[in-house]
Amino acid sequence: MTSPGNDAAADCLFCKIVAGDVPADVVASTERIIAFRDIDPKAPVHVLVVPREHHGDVSVLAAADPELLAEVVEVADRVAQDLADGQYRFIFNSGPRAGQSVFHVHGHVLAGTQLGWSPA
């Protein structure tokens, strides 16, 4: 899950959710992925899809384990099929200026409404 001695992972909110130390409304789970509802939703369906293993952002995950990144996308699609009409937006924020606030890679599944575009 997390690397021993890795302070960033030890203090990571999503690592604590993966470990069961922080509750979450889990909607899907595999051996390597957990998906749960966002606590501050931006759409009727707003689910975070998170690898159980700690990686800082999507580029780090892609370099370290492309198969795991593919599984994140597969789980996101399954969530959208199960909770919405299969039409969805899947977003990764990478870095604080892009809106990433938890530095454990996670994709946002947004669905359930007509989604407009806003770069902010």
N, C-alpha and C positions, 0 to 999 in steps of 0.2 A: 504494500500500500504506500506508505511513506518511507523515505530513507531514514535510518537511524541517525540522530544527530543533526538532522536538517531542521534548523530553527524555523524557516519559512513554512515548511510543511507542518511542523509541530503546532504552530499558531494558526494554521489555515482553517477557516470556517468549514470549507467543503470537506476537508479531511476529517473534521470532527463529525460532520453529517455522515460520511461514509462509515466511520467507526461506531456510529450510533450514539455518540455523546451529545449531539444536538438533534432535536426532532425535526422531521421534514415530512411533507405530504408526498410520499413516494408514489409515482404513477407507473413506473417501469423499472426493472432491475435485471441485470445479467451478472454473470460472474465478474465481469470487468467494468460494468457501467451502472450508474444509478441516475434516474431521472425523477425530478421532483418539481412541484409547483413553486414558482417565484413568489416571495413574500410581498413583493411590490409589483404586481402584474401590470403590463403595458398593453395587454389585449385579453379578451375573454379566456383564451388558452395561452398561458405563458409558463413554459416548462423549461427548466435548466437540465441539460444532458451533460453529465460529468463522468469522466473516467475515475474509477476508484483509486488509481495510481496518480500520485501528484506530479503534474507537469505545469510549468508556469503559464504558458499560453499555447495557442494552436500551432505556432511555428516550431516550438520546442517539442510538442507532441508529434508533429509530422516528421521531424528529424529522428526522434527517438523510437517511434513505434507507429509506422504508417498503417499497419493493420488495426491498431487500436483506434486510430482516427477514423478509419472506415467503419468500424463498429459503432462509434459515436454517431456517425451519419445514419447508419442503419436503424439505430434505436430512435433517433430523432424522427425518422420517417414513420416508424411504427407508432410512436406517440401521436404524431399528427393524424395518422389513419384512425387510431383508436379514439382520440378526443375531439377531432374536428373532421372536416370533409376531405382531408388529404391535401388540401391546399394550404401552404404555410410558408413562412419566412424562417430561415435558419441563420442566425447571426453569431459570429464570434467577435468579441471586442478584444483587441490586443494592445495592451498598454493603457496607462491612466488617461492620456489625452483622447483615446478612442472610447473611453467609458468603462474600461475594465476596473472593477473595484475589489474583486477577489482574485488573487493571483494564483489560481488553480484553474487550468483550462476548462471552459464550459461553453456550450452552445445554447443559445436561446431559441426555443421553438415558439413562434408567435403565430396564432391562428384564431379562427372563430369570428372574424369580422373582416370587412374590407380594409386592407392595410394600405395606407398612403405612404408617401416617401417624405422623410424629413431628415436631413443630414445632422440635425442637432440632437 
